[in-house]
């Protein structure tokens, strides 16, 4: 699950090159027993505006420059990010990870980093945490770290090749049971880009490749991924050129367990940015148009929902959508600038305005950041049950 931090911290290198044009999708089913259109028709969801969520947050905490990265059970993982020093050079503030008790609001220090570092990505369960320590303000990192929250033993589960000339923050980092999954994008000295989805058994300490694509051999690149309870969904482009916005692509489903067999494919107009997935549904942003990203057809693009095996694609938002997270059947769409974040129920197609611009949900808890820097949260069922 992507954290809202991905949309807020300064980034550079390959991440900026990717996000500048990722998205665009046209779908058809190669494995369906019945023929379907090569590019599925789209319908616009009848989204009902329901106003702001009612009721006060059940708990709140104030953490300087804190951003929610994961929620597991009754604990919330918060990334702490340094900020530029307004009085001169360098960075100020804490950098690291804290765990917040959702029942009491108490924060516990988990990881502290130098102000020049920041936690670019992180995932957590009741037993495990995996995070990417990177250089503040960049996508540069050298490793992924895992920690057993019960024994507090930590170790590196992945290291970037020492000859890599460019990296992008890991994408889709998630933990299912005892296995962590993530996507890496690495550029070699010869300019070869390799995109790889990895799995790592945290109990057995065993790493394996789910799928890997090289620009000079496979002539395609994986752009984004999300992990569902029993499947891995990802999108890729049939081009080895990272700037080729006209290349066709596909949406792919693979089993979550070895040998990670491919179980579904859907052709794409271009590669889409996957925000989240269940075993049957994928939510992503897309330029659903034959024309590539261009000044005549610029982003941002709408967010769509695709149901596996369906004969249509449903548009959920307009072109003003920003980064989003999916928890079960609940989608949180972050605002941009002064805009408020929006919670959208995929089941009822009802929307709710959240008090802050940045929010997160895992399907049970909704968390948002207020303008004053408070991180507030409440039970999703509690908020949605309040009378309006």
C-alpha positions, 0 to 999 in steps of 0.5 A: 500500500502506497503511503501519502508520503509518496505524494509529498516529499521531494523526489528526483531522478527516475521517479520524476521521469516515471510519474511525469507520464505514467498512466493510460489504459485500454483493456481487453481480456486475452484469457476470457472464454468470451470475446470482448472489445480490444478496448473496453468501453468506459462508464462514469460512476454515479458518485453521490456527494455526501458532504463531510464526515460527521463526528470528531476523531476518536484519537489524535497525535501531534508529530512534527512532519509526520506522515502515515505509512501503514496501519496494522491492527491497533498500531499506526506506522508514521514516517518522520521527515526533516524539512529545509532549514529556513535560517540557512543550509541543511535540514532540521527536525527528526527523521525516522519512524514512530509507532502510534497506539491507535487506542491511546494515541501514545507514540513510540520511537522505532527508528531514528535517522540523520536529518539528511535521511528519510524513510521513503517507503515502509510497510508493517504487520503485527509482527514485521516492518520493512522500510527503505532509508533514503537520502532526504529530498531524493529517490536515492537509497542503498537498501531495504531493512526488515525488523521483527517487532517482537524480537527487535532483530533487524537486517537488510533484505535488499541492497541496490547494486553498487554500480547502479547510476540511478534508482527510483523509490521502491513501489508497492511495498507491502507485507502479506503474512510473512512475505514482503513484496516490492518493485525496484527500478535500477539503471546500470552504467550502460543505461539499461533499466531493470524493473523487478518485483521481489518477494522476501520470506521474512521468517525463512530470510529467503529472497526471490524474483517474482518477475523482472523486465530489462529494457534492452532484452525484454523491451518492456518496463514495469511501472507500478504494482499492488498486492492483493490478498491472493494476487499481485497486480502490476502494469507495464509498457511494451517499450524499453524507452522510459520516455516512450509515452506512445508505447502500448502496455498491459495489466497483469495478475500473478499468484501471490505464492511461488511459482508466481504463475501469471493468471490474467492479462489485459491489454493497455493503451499505455502503462497505468499507475496502480493505486491498490487491488483486491483479488478481483478489482484494480484501481488505477489512474489512467489516460484512457485515450489512444493519444499519449501524454502530451501538451494536447492531452496532459495529466493528471488523468481520472482514476478508474476501477476495473473488475477482473473479467468485466467488459467495462471500465468505470471512471471514478473521478475527474482529471483533478485526482491526486495520489490515492490509497485503497483499503478493501472497498474504500478509496482515499483520494488525496487533495492537492494544494488546499483541496481536501482529501476525499473518501469514496466507497466503491460499493455505494459510490458515495463520497465524503470530504475529509478534514485534511488534504492528506489521508490514508485508509486500510479499510478499517481506520481512516487517518488524516492530517489537519492543517495544524499538523495533527494526525487524527483518526477514527474507525471507518464504520464509526464515521460512516454510521453517523447520521447526516 
